[in-house]
Amino acid sequence: MASGARIEAFLEMMAAERGASDNTLASYRRDLEDADGFLSASCGGLAKAGSADIRNYIADMTARGFAATTQARKLSSLRQFFKFLYAEGLRGDDPTGVLDSPKKGRPLPKTLSEAEMAALLERAAEEARTAPEGTPEAMTSQRLSTLLEMLYASGLRVSELVSLPLRVALRDERFFNVRGKGSKERVVPLSGKARHAVALWIKERARHPAFAESPWLFPAASESGYLPRQVFARELKGLAARAGLPSAKVSPHVLRHAFASHLLQNGADLRAVQQLLGHTDISTTQIYTHVLEKRLQELVQKHHPLAD
């Protein structure tokens, strides 16, 4: 049976026994026919390919510029195909069994530049400053400004930020404890600017009797009793648009990344950033090593006597 006939038999099995959709079948067909086309000259087609042949095919995909995720998907299609051939007795081995999947590079975190972050903070502060006193607009704009200042100053997770207890603000200290993932506590810093924003929010919060008995710093009429993170995210995107930034580029998590990236750009130690972010494993924090690499390159270029 030629490769083309075996591919058709595989697709029929996927449709009849696995209930694969038309889109899934079309994707399998493209992957298998692409491999068959490449391998036909070297070994007579996909159905006859050995492990070395498939390695050559993967190398060719790399040369053609396919992303690691695309290569991994195509290899997965080949694994399913050869598994079928082996199960049907059409081959006595599975040549993909000894192959490793292409390693997927961990995507770099989305972040904002220091200038973009400054524009966002300034816009939020201006809106809070100019909102008519005692209005709902004054309340929401000051809350947003305070949330933004606190997030950029501390690198808190958004869930940690919106659920902060009121007592954190009443202490007016440079550091406070926060309970993060796995109920682990860590010390979080609060800059003078962020503490000033908190004081403004406490003043605004006191104008609303409905908030008087709430134990939360950012109370809301929600099931939890505090501001839902989705509300903060929505308000943040609106602020970004008003500040002239693409709203799709801005989210609470992006601000957390900005906090970490800007610290590293300005000389912070990776271990210190790990502690501030509440990462249990340093490997999680190592997504920011590209920032360190850039800074180290700049240091060498600037200070090494033999640098160009």
PENOR-V63209 format. One record per residue. N is the residue number from 1. PHI is phi as a letter, one per 20 degrees, with the letter a starting at -180 (none if undefined). Layout:
n=N phi=PHI
n=N phi=PHI
//
This chain:
n=1 phi=none
n=2 phi=f
n=3 phi=g
n=4 phi=g
n=5 phi=f
n=6 phi=f
n=7 phi=f
n=8 phi=f
n=9 phi=f
n=10 phi=f
n=11 phi=f
n=12 phi=f
n=13 phi=f
n=14 phi=f
n=15 phi=f
n=16 phi=f
n=17 phi=e
n=18 phi=d
n=19 phi=m
n=20 phi=f
n=21 phi=f
n=22 phi=g
n=23 phi=f
n=24 phi=f
n=25 phi=f
n=26 phi=f
n=27 phi=f
n=28 phi=f
n=29 phi=f
n=30 phi=g
n=31 phi=f
n=32 phi=f
n=33 phi=f
n=34 phi=f
n=35 phi=f
n=36 phi=f
n=37 phi=f
n=38 phi=f
n=39 phi=e
n=40 phi=f
n=41 phi=f
n=42 phi=e
n=43 phi=c
n=44 phi=n
n=45 phi=o
n=46 phi=g
n=47 phi=f
n=48 phi=d
n=49 phi=f
n=50 phi=d
n=51 phi=f
n=52 phi=f
n=53 phi=f
n=54 phi=f
n=55 phi=f
n=56 phi=f
n=57 phi=f
n=58 phi=f
n=59 phi=f
n=60 phi=f
n=61 phi=f
n=62 phi=f
n=63 phi=f
n=64 phi=e
n=65 phi=n
n=66 phi=f
n=67 phi=f
n=68 phi=g
n=69 phi=f
n=70 phi=f
n=71 phi=f
n=72 phi=f
n=73 phi=f
n=74 phi=f
n=75 phi=f
n=76 phi=f
n=77 phi=f
n=78 phi=f
n=79 phi=f
n=80 phi=f
n=81 phi=f
n=82 phi=f
n=83 phi=f
n=84 phi=f
n=85 phi=f
n=86 phi=f
n=87 phi=f
n=88 phi=e
n=89 phi=m
n=90 phi=e
n=91 phi=b
n=92 phi=e
n=93 phi=b
n=94 phi=c
n=95 phi=f
n=96 phi=e
n=97 phi=f
n=98 phi=d
n=99 phi=e
n=100 phi=e
n=101 phi=f
n=102 phi=g
n=103 phi=f
n=104 phi=e
n=105 phi=f
n=106 phi=f
n=107 phi=f
n=108 phi=f
n=109 phi=f
n=110 phi=f
n=111 phi=b
n=112 phi=c
n=113 phi=f
n=114 phi=f
n=115 phi=f
n=116 phi=f
n=117 phi=f
n=118 phi=f
n=119 phi=f
n=120 phi=f
n=121 phi=f
n=122 phi=f
n=123 phi=f
n=124 phi=f
n=125 phi=f
n=126 phi=f
n=127 phi=f
n=128 phi=f
n=129 phi=f
n=130 phi=e
n=131 phi=f
n=132 phi=g
n=133 phi=f
n=134 phi=n
n=135 phi=e
n=136 phi=g
n=137 phi=f
n=138 phi=f
n=139 phi=f
n=140 phi=f
n=141 phi=f
n=142 phi=f
n=143 phi=f
n=144 phi=f
n=145 phi=f
n=146 phi=f
n=147 phi=g
n=148 phi=f
n=149 phi=f
n=150 phi=f
n=151 phi=f
n=152 phi=f
n=153 phi=e
n=154 phi=d
n=155 phi=m
n=156 phi=f
n=157 phi=f
n=158 phi=f
n=159 phi=f
n=160 phi=f
n=161 phi=f
n=162 phi=f
n=163 phi=d
n=164 phi=f
n=165 phi=f
n=166 phi=f
n=167 phi=f
n=168 phi=f
n=169 phi=f
n=170 phi=f
n=171 phi=f
n=172 phi=l
n=173 phi=d
n=174 phi=f
n=175 phi=c
n=176 phi=b
n=177 phi=e
n=178 phi=c
n=179 phi=e
n=180 phi=d
n=181 phi=f
n=182 phi=m
n=183 phi=l
n=184 phi=e
n=185 phi=e
n=186 phi=b
n=187 phi=e
n=188 phi=c
n=189 phi=e
n=190 phi=c
n=191 phi=f
n=192 phi=f
n=193 phi=f
n=194 phi=f
n=195 phi=f
n=196 phi=f
n=197 phi=f
n=198 phi=f
n=199 phi=f
n=200 phi=f
n=201 phi=f
n=202 phi=f
n=203 phi=f
n=204 phi=f
n=205 phi=g
n=206 phi=f
n=207 phi=f
n=208 phi=d
n=209 phi=g
n=210 phi=f
n=211 phi=e
n=212 phi=g
n=213 phi=e
n=214 phi=f
n=215 phi=e
n=216 phi=e
n=217 phi=f
n=218 phi=d
n=219 phi=f
n=220 phi=b
n=221 phi=e
n=222 phi=c
n=223 phi=f
n=224 phi=f
n=225 phi=n
n=226 phi=c
n=227 phi=g
n=228 phi=f
n=229 phi=f
n=230 phi=f
n=231 phi=f
n=232 phi=g
n=233 phi=f
n=234 phi=f
n=235 phi=f
n=236 phi=f
n=237 phi=f
n=238 phi=f
n=239 phi=f
n=240 phi=g
n=241 phi=f
n=242 phi=f
n=243 phi=e
n=244 phi=n
n=245 phi=d
n=246 phi=f
n=247 phi=f
n=248 phi=f
n=249 phi=e
n=250 phi=d
n=251 phi=b
n=252 phi=g
n=253 phi=f
n=254 phi=f
n=255 phi=f
n=256 phi=f
n=257 phi=f
n=258 phi=f
n=259 phi=g
n=260 phi=f
n=261 phi=f
n=262 phi=f
n=263 phi=f
n=264 phi=f
n=265 phi=f
n=266 phi=d
n=267 phi=o
n=268 phi=f
n=269 phi=e
n=270 phi=f
n=271 phi=f
n=272 phi=f
n=273 phi=f
n=274 phi=g
n=275 phi=f
n=276 phi=f
n=277 phi=f
n=278 phi=m
n=279 phi=e
n=280 phi=f
n=281 phi=d
n=282 phi=f
n=283 phi=f
n=284 phi=f
n=285 phi=f
n=286 phi=f
n=287 phi=f
n=288 phi=e
n=289 phi=f
n=290 phi=f
n=291 phi=f
n=292 phi=f
n=293 phi=f
n=294 phi=f
n=295 phi=f
n=296 phi=f
n=297 phi=f
n=298 phi=f
n=299 phi=f
n=300 phi=f
n=301 phi=f
n=302 phi=e
n=303 phi=d
n=304 phi=f
n=305 phi=f
n=306 phi=d
n=307 phi=f
n=308 phi=f
//
